[in-house]
Amino acid sequence: MIIHSSEFEISAVRPSQWPEGGLPEFAFIGRSNVGKSTLLNRLLNRKNLARVSAQPGKTRQINFYVINDRFRFVDLPGYGYASVSKRERSQFASMIDKYLLEREPLCRIVQLVDIRHEPSKDDVAVHQGLCELDVPLLVVATKMDKIGKSQVASHVKKIRQTLQSGVEIYPVSAEKRVGLDELWTLFEADMAPWFEDEELT
């Protein structure tokens, strides 16, 4: 995928604020501090399009980014961060659920987990809920550069066992740009039916 343009479009907290136009969307969801903003920036070859915060859990809205005027990346608020109040967590959950259940252009959900650690209870609960949706799901295991190459397979196996899911798991390193081409190949395949014989790149 050649990125000709990538722009922040809008932050939304309710459906009336969601962008119109029907472009295919890829929603990224994960525990706070899992490296979601870093992955988005690396995929789009931008340094600070998605802001990387020193304080995890700062994303309070659904952030929409439009790429090549052809599709969108959607950054959903992180979950599982202890400093967020129960009320805020409930509000985030309601906002995310509404998007995932009602957004028609959503063509794939990308759940991020940290490859270094066994998925948390929140990771497992979110994953089980995502599996019930009628939307293709992918798990991306981030921060692969933080473990040895010989450990990757065993960590991926542990993630699969903990999630109790047959969903495909892609180990990546955003910092080292490892595994990003494989993600783009998948995204391009997802978008192919939307554009039929048109070139995406």
C-alpha positions, -999 to +999 in steps of 0.1 A: +000+000+000+013+034-010+001+061+014-005+093-006-024+111+021-034+104+057-053+130+078-071+132+111-107+137+103-127+140+135-130+129+172-165+116+179-185+106+210-219+100+194-232+086+161-243+120+148-206+130+147-194+099+128-181+108+093-204+102+063-194+088+029-194+051+035-156+045+031-145+011+045-132+014+080-107-006+101-112-002+139-083-006+162-090-015+198-067-026+227-057-022+262-042+012+271-004+014+266-005-016+241+011+005+214-019+014+193-010+049+184+026+038+175+012+011+152-011+035+135+017+060+129+040+034+115+014+019+092+007+054+078+044+065+077+036+095+100+053+105+132+025+120+152-007+116+133-020+094+161-007+110+193+014+088+215+007+099+251+030+095+281-002+090+301-020+058+290-057+060+286-058+096+273-080+087+243-115+098+253-132+098+219-133+077+188-108+092+164-113+089+127-084+091+101-090+092+064-063+076+042-059+082+004-095+095+005-104+058+001-107+043+036-104+051+073-086+039+103-106+043+135-089+046+169-111+034+197-105+044+233-082+020+252-096-002+279-083-016+312-066+015+326-069+018+363-070+056+367-102+058+346-133+059+368-160+033+367-184+059+352-159+068+325-153+031+317-190+026+314-193+056+290-164+044+269-179+009+267-213+023+256-196+045+230-175+017+216-203-008+216-226+016+197-199+021+170-191-016+167-227-026+165-241+002+143-213+013+120-221-001+085-188+007+067-168-013+094-150-040+075-125-053+101-117-050+138-081-052+149-076-061+186-041-053+199-025-073+227+011-071+241+031-101+230+052-100+261+023-108+285-005-132+288-038-115+277-055-098+307-091-106+318-101-074+300-084-086+268-102-119+270-136-104+278-133-079+249-122-106+226-151-128+234-175-099+227-158-091+194-161-127+183-198-124+186-200-096+161-206-102+124-173-084+115-139-100+106-116-099+135-078-099+137-055-100+167-022-081+165+005-090+190+025-058+194+061-051+207+076-082+191+110-065+193+108-067+231+113-104+231+137-128+214+129-142+180+129-177+194+102-167+219+077-154+194+060-187+185+055-197+221+042-163+231+017-164+202+006-199+212+000-187+248-021-157+236-042-181+214-047-204+244-057-176+268-081-160+243-095-195+235-100-184+200-091-195+165-087-159+153-055-152+133-027-136+154-002-114+137+030-106+157+044-072+148+070-047+158+059-012+150+093+002+161+112-021+137+084-021+111+082-059+112+049-075+102+034-043+088+034-055+051+015-085+061-012-063+077-014-042+046-019-073+025-048-083+046-063-048+046-061-046+008-078-079+005-106-067+028-111-036+007-110-053-027-148-060-028-154-023-021-135-011-051-138-041-074-113-036-103-100-003-091-064+001-080-060+008-043-024+019-044 
